[in-house]
Amino acid sequence: MAEQMQVVEITQAGGPEVLRSATRDVPVPGAGEILIKVAYAGVNRPDALQRAGLYNPPPGASDLPGLEAAGTVTAVGPNVSKWSVGDRVTALLPGGGYAEYALTHQDHALPIPGDMPMDQAAALCETAFTVYSNVMTRGGLQAGEVFLVHGGSSGIGTTAIQLASAMGARVFTTAGSDAKCAACLDLGAERAINYRDADFVEVFKAEGGADLILDMVGGDYLPRNVRALKNDGRLVQIAFLQGSKVALNFAQVMMRRLTITGSTLRPQSDGAKAKIAADLLAHVWPLYASGRIKPVMDSEFPLAEATAAHTRMEASEHIGKIVLKVG
């Protein structure tokens, strides 16, 4: 009889209440895979989208939510050369993080930086992979450039502020309360704009425009972002909290030589994710290991209380990352 584990599964598309505890077989690693005994799992917006029926797992991935975790390697599949049983890792997952054990490709796991505790390590990968690949690689952010990240108090935002600041960029952000703006300033933002009190487009007109904008809001932010960019500026879109369809005057894009791009992380190939992991190990992990940047932690819930964790995330009152304690 296969060994059993506790998991949280999605019973049907819906709100946080559709998450429930269940028991499943412990998965077996295939070629190139490692099995992680999960200590903590990160909670992210894509988990909520999957729960709502709006973000299906890629073929072959676990149907359980959870795109990042930290823990200990407990088994390795054939052709695994990077890891051994007992290694402490933080990992990007194709799914399945809301469980006592999770599988991932060996190239999508990274050593835990320095003496970072497991709860913080579980909050690294989804945001670090997303920020580095979109801001540094796709967006091409350079030292001295003006960078705007929307949602600065989110996991993505807190990571982007710190990493862009460490690279020497001038960092601006938007957030929805004075407390969130203060937290962003503490992380290194030059200015935090409370979007309930001020129009970021007017702020950037006065500043001369942004070189790069990272946006996960969408909706009417799309044409506003275009207006907030400098000539030759770049907009990178990574999510659409307010919708993906909007009227946009592309004559402005042409006349001002703007670049609009974007990506999603989960559907990318194993090779593409492995390349991001290698870049993180070389350029970002030393910053975490030295303590120059660190994950901003909001709250922790037991695995069985994933419903409460999703409820907090969707209330948008959190600052930083929410994690589930598993092991």
C-alpha positions in Angstrom: 0.0 0.0 0.0 1.3 3.4 -1.0 2.4 5.9 1.8 -0.3 8.5 2.5 0.0 12.2 2.9 -2.3 15.1 3.9 -3.2 17.6 1.2 -5.5 20.5 0.5 -7.5 20.0 -2.7 -9.9 22.1 -4.8 -13.4 20.5 -4.7 -14.9 22.7 -7.4 -14.4 26.1 -8.9 -15.3 28.8 -6.4 -14.3 30.9 -3.4 -11.9 30.0 -0.6 -14.5 27.7 1.0 -14.0 25.1 -1.8 -10.6 24.2 -0.4 -10.7 21.0 1.8 -8.3 18.7 3.5 -7.9 15.2 2.0 -5.5 12.3 1.9 -3.6 11.1 -1.1 -0.8 8.8 -2.1 2.7 10.3 -1.7 3.9 10.9 -5.3 6.9 9.0 -6.7 9.6 11.1 -8.5 10.2 10.3 -12.2 13.2 10.9 -14.3 14.9 14.2 -13.4 12.5 14.9 -10.5 13.0 15.2 -6.8 10.4 14.6 -4.0 10.4 17.3 -1.3 9.0 16.8 2.2 7.4 20.2 2.5 8.0 22.3 5.6 6.2 25.4 4.3 4.3 26.3 1.1 3.8 29.7 -0.3 0.3 31.1 -1.1 0.0 33.1 -4.3 -2.6 34.8 -6.5 -2.3 32.0 -9.2 -3.5 29.5 -6.5 -6.6 31.6 -6.1 -7.1 31.8 -9.9 -6.8 28.0 -10.1 -9.2 27.6 -7.3 -11.7 29.9 -9.1 -11.4 27.8 -12.3 -9.5 30.4 -14.2 -5.9 29.0 -14.3 -5.7 25.3 -15.2 -2.5 23.3 -14.3 -0.2 22.4 -17.3 -0.5 18.9 -18.7 1.1 16.4 -16.3 1.1 18.7 -13.3 -0.6 18.0 -10.0 -4.1 19.3 -9.7 -3.4 20.5 -6.2 -2.7 24.2 -5.7 0.7 25.4 -4.6 3.5 26.8 -6.8 6.4 27.1 -4.4 7.6 25.3 -1.2 10.6 24.8 1.0 11.7 21.6 2.7 14.0 18.6 2.5 14.7 16.3 -0.4 13.3 12.9 0.6 13.7 10.9 -2.7 15.2 11.4 -6.1 14.2 10.0 -9.5 16.4 8.5 -12.2 19.0 10.8 -13.7 19.0 13.3 -10.8 22.6 14.6 -10.3 22.0 17.9 -8.5 20.4 16.8 -5.2 20.7 14.1 -2.6 18.3 12.9 0.1 18.5 15.2 3.0 19.3 18.4 1.1 17.4 21.5 2.2 15.8 23.3 -0.8 13.4 25.9 -1.9 11.6 25.2 -5.1 9.4 26.4 -7.9 6.6 23.8 -8.4 4.3 23.0 -11.3 1.6 22.5 -8.7 1.1 20.4 -5.7 2.6 22.5 -2.9 -0.4 22.3 -0.6 0.7 18.9 0.5 3.1 17.1 2.8 5.2 16.0 -0.2 5.6 17.6 -3.6 7.5 16.9 -6.8 9.5 19.2 -8.9 12.2 19.1 -11.7 15.7 19.0 -10.2 16.6 22.2 -12.1 13.7 24.2 -10.5 15.0 23.8 -7.0 17.6 26.0 -5.3 19.6 25.8 -2.1 18.2 27.8 0.8 20.2 31.0 0.9 22.5 31.2 4.0 20.8 30.4 7.3 17.3 31.6 6.1 14.5 29.8 8.0 12.2 27.5 6.1 9.1 29.8 6.3 11.0 32.6 4.5 12.6 30.2 2.1 9.1 29.0 1.0 8.2 32.6 0.0 11.1 33.0 -2.4 10.7 31.2 -5.7 7.3 32.2 -7.2 8.1 35.9 -6.7 11.9 35.8 -7.4 11.4 33.8 -10.6 8.7 36.2 -11.8 10.4 39.4 -10.9 13.8 38.5 -12.2 12.6 37.1 -15.5 10.2 40.0 -16.2 12.0 43.0 -14.7 15.6 42.2 -15.4 15.5 39.8 -18.3 12.4 40.8 -20.3 12.2 44.4 -19.1 15.9 45.0 -19.2 16.0 47.3 -16.1 19.3 49.2 -15.8 20.9 51.1 -12.9 19.6 54.7 -12.8 16.4 54.0 -14.7 13.0 55.0 -13.3 11.0 51.8 -12.4 7.3 51.7 -11.4 5.9 48.5 -9.8 2.2 48.5 -9.1 1.0 46.7 -6.0 4.1 47.4 -4.1 3.0 45.7 -0.8 2.3 42.3 -2.5 4.8 39.5 -2.7 5.8 40.5 -6.2 5.9 44.2 -5.2 8.1 43.8 -2.1 10.5 41.6 -4.1 10.6 44.0 -7.1 11.2 47.0 -4.9 14.2 45.4 -3.1 15.8 43.8 -6.1 15.4 46.9 -8.3 16.8 49.1 -5.5 19.7 46.8 -5.1 20.5 47.1 -8.8 20.6 50.9 -8.5 17.2 51.8 -10.1 15.0 54.6 -8.9 12.0 52.7 -7.6 8.4 54.1 -7.5 5.3 52.1 -6.5 1.6 52.2 -5.9 -0.3 50.8 -3.0 -3.8 51.1 -1.5 -3.1 52.5 2.0 -0.8 54.8 3.9 0.5 51.8 5.9 1.3 49.9 2.7 3.0 52.9 1.2 5.1 53.3 4.4 6.2 49.6 4.1 7.2 50.2 0.5 9.4 53.2 1.5 11.0 51.1 4.2 12.0 48.5 1.5 13.8 51.1 -0.7 11.1 52.8 -2.8 11.9 56.4 -3.5 8.2 57.2 -3.6 5.1 55.3 -2.8 1.8 56.6 -4.3 -1.5 55.8 -2.5 -3.7 55.2 -5.6 -6.8 56.2 -3.5 -5.4 59.7 -3.1 -3.3 60.4 -6.2 -3.1 59.6 -9.9 0.2 57.9 -10.7 -0.1 59.2 -14.3 0.1 62.8 -13.0 3.0 61.9 -10.7 5.0 60.5 -13.7 4.2 63.4 -15.9 5.9 65.6 -13.3 8.8 63.1 -13.0 9.3 62.9 -16.8 7.9 59.4 -17.1 9.0 55.8 -16.2 11.5 53.8 -18.1 9.9 50.5 -17.1 6.6 49.6 -15.5 5.7 46.2 -14.0 1.9 45.7 -13.8 -0.4 43.0 -12.6 -3.6 45.1 -12.5 -4.6 45.5 -16.1 -8.0 47.0 -17.0 -7.8 50.7 -17.2 -4.3 50.7 -15.9 -3.1 49.6 -19.4 -3.8 53.0 -21.2 -2.7 54.8 -18.0 0.6 52.9 -18.0 1.2 53.9 -21.6 0.7 57.6 -20.7 3.1 57.2 -17.7 6.0 55.9 -19.7 8.8 57.9 -21.2 9.5 57.7 -24.9 11.2 54.3 -25.6 9.7 53.1 -22.3 8.7 49.5 -21.6 5.6 48.0 -20.0 5.7 44.4 -18.7 2.3 42.8 -17.9 2.2 39.8 -15.6 -1.4 39.6 -14.5 -4.9 41.1 -14.9 -6.6 41.7 -11.6 -9.0 44.1 -13.4 -9.3 42.3 -16.7 -7.3 41.7 -19.8 -9.5 43.5 -22.4 -9.3 47.2 -22.9 -9.3 49.9 -25.6 -5.8 51.1 -26.2 -4.5 53.7 -28.7 -1.5 52.0 -30.3 -0.6 55.1 -32.2 1.0 56.3 -29.0 3.0 53.0 -28.9 4.2 53.6 -32.4 5.0 57.4 -32.1 6.7 57.1 -28.8 8.5 53.8 -29.6 7.1 52.0 -26.6 7.5 48.3 -25.9 4.6 46.3 -24.4 5.4 42.7 -23.4 4.5 40.2 -20.7 4.7 36.6 -19.6 3.3 33.9 -17.3 5.6 31.6 -15.5 3.8 28.4 -15.0 3.3 27.3 -18.7 7.0 27.9 -19.6 9.2 25.0 -20.5 11.4 23.1 -18.0 14.4 24.5 -19.8 13.2 28.1 -19.6 12.5 27.8 -15.8 15.9 26.1 -15.4 17.6 29.1 -17.0 15.8 31.5 -14.6 16.9 29.4 -11.7 20.5 29.5 -12.8 20.3 33.3 -13.2 18.8 33.6 -9.7 21.5 31.5 -8.2 24.2 33.7 -9.8 22.7 37.1 -9.4 20.0 37.1 -6.7 20.7 34.3 -4.2 23.9 36.1 -2.9 21.8 39.1 -2.1 19.4 36.9 0.0 22.4 35.1 1.6 24.0 38.3 2.7 20.7 39.7 4.0 20.8 42.7 1.6 17.3 41.7 0.5 14.8 39.4 2.2 11.3 38.1 1.8 8.7 40.2 3.5 6.4 37.9 5.6 2.8 38.7 6.3 1.3 35.7 8.0 1.4 31.9 8.5 -1.5 29.4 8.6 -1.6 25.6 9.2 -2.1 23.6 6.0 -5.6 22.6 7.1 -6.5 26.4 7.3 -5.7 27.1 3.6 -9.2 28.6 3.3 -8.3 31.3 5.9 -5.1 32.0 4.1 -6.9 32.5 0.8 -9.5 34.7 2.5 -6.7 36.9 3.8 -5.0 37.1 0.5 -8.1 38.0 -1.4 -9.0 40.7 1.1 -5.8 42.5 -0.1 -4.9 43.6 3.5 -1.6 41.7 3.6 1.9 43.1 3.2 4.3 40.6 1.8 3.9 36.8 1.6 1.4 34.4 3.2 2.6 30.8 3.9 1.2 27.5 5.0 3.0 25.5 7.7 3.0 21.9 6.5 5.8 20.0 8.2 
